[in-house]
């Protein structure tokens, strides 16, 4: 009370005008804190997916060359890690955008809303295939989703049909047509959108055949089975640096790696992609949807930072331009599979209107 009231001899309280002046100044300062602090950060910051990272880096470099803004800082944190950073709040200490190799989840959207990230612009930027690759020094794999599930699921059906720990040691244990080599897969960690997509596009599809009876009898047990990867050394979490996985495949021809198509395309002299269901993981097959392990890629932008962080609106415009995302754009040369024209037009409209996305359903 003594900080802001002065008690007179008559017992009446007189408001300390100096305190009010200080308090008012503090309130004004707080109202403009974001704008003032943001002006100190004159560089866009993007986090998220390692798969989308090379494409966003190319856009960032292109934007820097135009002189419209400083070259944005792009970090590879994984889709899940990027969502946590992006949704943590609004202001200069939080990233302006996040890359994602899957759509934002309902729980992530709710975290954003809870932390004041109210207006999120969703940009679908292209498609990508998830490849299962190995060194060109070794025989090429010809796989099915069913075989991959049998090799990598934590639990598989035993002789009596009940789930037991996966004891397969070599690929040949899965199918006689496969190499007699140890199962050693370098894959993305749990925070990766590539891992999420791999589980849904490979493991779940494979489980539909291997665990058809369980799916009918107990859907929860079925979901747990296809979402659970081996923890006995057959699967190795290799981090968010896909280039490092490529290097490890070079040095260990017996290992297999899982990552986005662009990393295969950039290293075709060193590694080769396995066929899935007889389909090659190439540009045309992914673009047409023929290759079964493909998924859309996204960039999410914090609308509240546009007009505050310099160059953010220009970054969005550059990303969604025809020269970047179009059929012959510079991103396709990096391995991004372009969107169909209707989706490309939709992305351009989203960038122009900066309309906030609707809440995800799941």
Beta strands, then each sheet from edge to edge (+ up, - down):
strand 1: 5-7
strand 2: 13-15
strand 3: 45-48
strand 4: 73-74
strand 5: 97-100
strand 6: 120-135
strand 7: 142-143
strand 8: 155-157
strand 9: 163-165
strand 10: 185-187
strand 11: 235-237
strand 12: 256-260
strand 13: 271-273
strand 14: 275-276
strand 15: 294-302
sheet 1: 1+ 2-
sheet 2: 4+ 3+ 5+ 15- 6+ 12- 10- 11-
sheet 3: 4+ 3+ 5+ 15- 6+ 13-
sheet 4: 7+ 14+
sheet 5: 8+ 9-
end
